[in-house]
Amino acid sequence: MDADYTPPQDPLDVLHEDAELIVVNKPAGLLSVPGRGAHLADCLLSRVQAAFPGALLVHRLDRDTSGVMVFAQTPHAQRNLGRQFEERKTRKTYVARLWGKLEPKTGTVDLPLIVDWPNRPRQMVCHETGKPAVTDWRVLRYEGDTTRVRLFPRTGRSHQLRVHCQALGHPILGDPFYATGAAQAFPRLMLHSEELRLKHPESGRSMTFRAPAPF
């Protein structure tokens, strides 16, 4: 898959910028940070730093996920924002399209996750050694044989939303790791970081950043 890395060349979509932070709308198919090897050097971090040379990483989105990401402008802001993510003080909302008809219309997945070492970066459910992972969901509407949902992760494990949806029996459309057959045959992973709420690292004021789902 790495050999086929051809990230989109969309111009940087800046949602907000001030002395402490930068918020951008990440396109699907672009790495958040560089991968191993020169062919994986192009990433959102490097593009943001080209426009804002002091930008610092705070968190990541999967390569195939689009949507809201925040970067810090100062070391103080990076520490403050990082702490908010670590202590689960941020509020993240995602939109996804799932295979099949998800019922009931609201619910919670509470399944611990661990890396599937022989098949990494895949993750898997493991009740013995997995780390706690909790996701709330709400159905927005049914679209033919698919379901549009909002996902509210309470924790921030790698691939959490993707594995939890698969565990419900409704994988995210276009997921190259966790969907199969017709569910996988979509042009992109149908997962988008729609909204991020956090407190400004300097003023402490609550802020909400949104980017509508492109699917």
C-alpha positions in Angstrom: 0.0 0.0 0.0 2.9 2.4 0.8 4.2 2.0 -2.7 0.9 3.4 -4.1 1.0 6.5 -1.9 -0.3 9.3 -4.2 -1.7 12.0 -1.8 -4.2 14.6 -3.0 -2.7 17.9 -3.9 -5.5 20.1 -2.6 -4.5 23.5 -1.3 -4.2 23.8 2.5 -7.7 24.4 3.9 -7.2 26.5 7.0 -10.2 26.8 9.3 -8.7 28.9 12.0 -5.3 30.5 12.8 -4.1 32.6 15.7 -0.9 33.0 17.7 -1.4 29.7 19.6 -3.0 27.3 17.2 -3.9 26.4 13.6 -6.9 24.3 12.6 -7.0 22.7 9.2 -9.3 20.4 7.3 -7.2 17.4 6.3 -8.0 15.7 3.0 -8.5 11.9 2.8 -5.4 10.1 1.5 -2.8 12.3 3.1 -0.6 11.2 6.0 -0.7 13.3 9.1 3.0 12.8 9.7 5.8 11.5 7.5 6.1 7.8 6.9 9.3 5.8 6.6 11.1 6.6 3.4 11.3 9.6 1.1 8.2 8.5 -0.9 6.2 9.0 2.3 7.5 12.4 3.2 4.6 14.4 2.0 2.1 14.8 4.9 -0.2 17.4 6.5 2.4 18.3 9.1 5.0 19.3 6.4 2.4 21.2 4.4 1.2 23.1 7.5 4.9 23.9 8.4 5.5 25.2 4.9 2.8 27.8 5.6 3.4 28.2 9.3 7.1 27.3 10.0 6.6 27.1 13.8 3.7 24.6 13.7 3.9 21.7 16.1 2.0 18.3 16.0 -0.7 17.7 18.6 -2.6 14.7 17.4 -3.1 12.6 14.3 -5.8 11.3 12.0 -5.5 8.1 9.9 -4.2 8.7 6.4 -7.6 7.7 4.9 -9.6 9.8 7.3 -10.5 13.5 6.5 -11.5 16.4 8.6 -10.6 18.7 11.5 -7.0 18.6 12.9 -5.4 21.1 15.2 -1.7 22.1 15.3 0.1 24.2 18.0 2.0 27.4 17.2 4.1 27.4 20.5 5.5 24.7 22.8 3.2 25.9 25.5 0.2 25.5 23.3 1.4 22.0 22.2 1.7 20.9 25.9 -1.7 22.3 26.8 -3.5 20.9 23.8 -1.7 17.5 24.2 -2.9 17.4 27.8 -6.5 18.1 26.8 -6.4 15.1 24.4 -4.7 12.9 26.9 -7.1 13.8 29.7 -10.1 13.4 27.3 -11.1 17.0 27.7 -11.6 17.5 24.0 -14.9 16.5 22.3 -14.6 14.8 18.9 -17.4 14.2 16.5 -17.1 12.1 13.4 -19.4 11.3 10.5 -19.2 7.9 8.8 -21.1 5.8 6.4 -21.5 2.1 7.4 -22.4 -1.0 5.5 -25.9 -2.3 6.3 -28.6 -1.0 8.6 -27.3 -0.2 12.0 -29.9 -0.7 14.8 -30.8 0.6 17.4 -30.4 4.2 16.4 -28.2 5.1 19.4 -25.7 3.0 21.4 -22.3 2.5 22.8 -19.4 0.2 21.9 -17.1 -0.6 24.9 -14.4 -3.0 23.5 -10.7 -2.9 24.5 -8.3 -2.7 21.6 -4.7 -3.8 21.0 -2.4 -3.9 18.0 -2.7 -7.0 15.8 1.1 -7.5 15.6 1.3 -10.0 12.7 -1.0 -7.7 10.7 -0.1 -4.2 11.9 -1.2 -1.5 11.6 -4.5 -3.4 12.1 -5.9 -3.4 15.6 -8.1 -6.0 17.2 -10.4 -6.5 20.2 -8.7 -8.2 23.1 -10.4 -8.5 26.5 -7.3 -9.7 28.2 -4.6 -7.2 27.3 -6.4 -4.5 25.3 -6.6 -0.9 26.3 -10.1 0.6 27.1 -11.9 2.0 24.1 -15.4 3.5 24.1 -17.4 4.9 21.3 -21.0 6.3 21.3 -23.0 6.4 18.1 -26.2 8.0 16.7 -27.8 7.1 13.4 -28.5 10.1 11.2 -30.3 8.3 8.4 -30.5 5.1 6.3 -29.3 5.5 2.7 -30.2 2.4 0.8 -28.2 -0.5 2.1 -26.0 1.8 4.2 -26.2 3.9 7.4 -25.0 7.4 8.0 -23.9 7.9 11.6 -22.3 10.3 14.0 -19.6 8.7 16.1 -18.4 10.2 19.4 -15.2 8.5 20.6 -14.7 8.8 24.4 -11.1 7.4 24.0 -8.5 7.9 21.3 -7.2 4.5 20.4 -5.6 3.8 17.0 -8.3 2.7 14.4 -10.9 2.8 17.3 -13.9 3.8 15.2 -13.0 1.5 12.4 -12.7 -1.6 14.6 -15.7 -0.7 16.7 -17.9 -0.4 13.6 -16.6 -3.7 12.3 -17.4 -5.3 15.7 -21.0 -4.0 15.4 -21.2 -5.9 12.1 -21.3 -2.7 10.1 -17.8 -1.8 8.8 -17.1 1.7 7.5 -17.5 1.9 3.7 -14.3 1.9 1.8 -12.2 0.7 4.7 -9.2 -1.2 3.3 -8.4 -3.0 6.6 -11.8 -3.9 8.1 -14.3 -4.0 5.3 -14.6 -6.8 2.7 -16.4 -7.3 -0.6 -19.0 -4.7 -1.6 -18.4 -2.7 1.7 -14.8 -2.1 0.7 -15.5 -1.2 -2.9 -15.8 2.6 -2.4 -13.4 5.3 -3.6 -12.4 6.3 -0.1 -12.8 5.5 3.6 -16.1 7.1 4.5 -14.9 8.5 7.8 -14.6 12.3 8.5 -13.6 14.3 11.6 -16.5 16.7 11.5 -16.1 18.7 14.7 -13.5 19.3 17.4 -14.2 21.1 20.6 -11.3 22.3 22.9 -10.2 25.1 25.2 -7.9 27.7 23.8 -4.5 27.1 25.3 -4.0 30.8 26.3 -7.4 32.1 27.1 -9.1 28.9 28.2 -12.1 29.8 26.1 -14.1 26.9 24.7 -13.8 26.7 20.9 -15.6 24.6 18.3 -14.2 23.9 14.8 -16.2 22.2 12.1 -15.7 20.9 8.6 -18.7 19.3 6.7 -18.3 15.8 5.5 -17.4 15.7 1.8 -19.5 12.5 1.2 
